[in-house]
Amino acid sequence: MSTHVSGIGMTSQRTRMRMIERLRDQGIADEVVLSVMNTIPRHLFIEEALASRAYEDVSLPINFGQTISSPWIVARMSELLRANSNLGNVLEIGTGCGYQTAILAQLARQVYSIERIGPLLTRTRIRLHKLQIRNIFLKHADGMLGLSESGPFDGIIITAVTAHIPPVLLNQLALGGRIVFPKGSRKQNLCIIERNTQGFIETVLEEVNFVPILSGVIKK
């Protein structure tokens, strides 16, 4: 791994390992998720001027009014989605800078990721290609419509807050699958929707703070 990828100083592997230890202390228990996050260089997914803060437990701006989620949020949502089992098809709504996408690519057989903001997706596509992450499919579209032609999905993860999950998206969830997403408006909570033979069961978890999901026209 080159110095650019592995990082030096505040972006070094040692700094990343301290982040992993902090996540354990904060209650992240899935060692598979932690191992993957230890290998993915978060500093490559943000602006160079902010690289020294890459492994702090904070969200950071990534342009276009969007943010990269804090390491704890990425770990927590990944842990909840995986639920200690191997993932096949996963749908991510809100590609953003691609950090969560890169994590999911190590946890699932195939990741389909949808982003509304065209210029942001273009940057991210180049970044993920440089990192040689192959098992991903990126699309510029309205993520809340899902990607029915590639479903059903074992897991769906939404990286911006929404008030509800539309039926068209629920119907793309495989039996036994789960959706992990932030729900609400002023007050937000991390939620899980699981699909079983009787229908859908929603569980509300801890409070979180996400940017709102974009609505309206697709931004080119």
Secondary structure, 3 states (H helix, E strand, C coil): CCHHHHCCHHHCHHHHHHHHHHHHHCCCCCHHHHHHHHHCCHHHHCCHHHHHHCCCCCCEECCCCCEECCHHHHHHHHHHHHCCCCEEEEEEECCCCCHHHHHHHHHEEEEEEEECEHHHHHHHHHHHHHCCCCCEEEEECCHHHCCHHHCCEEEEEECCEECCCCHHHHCCEEEEEEEEEEEECCCEEEEEEEEECCEEEEEEEEEECCCECCCCCCEC
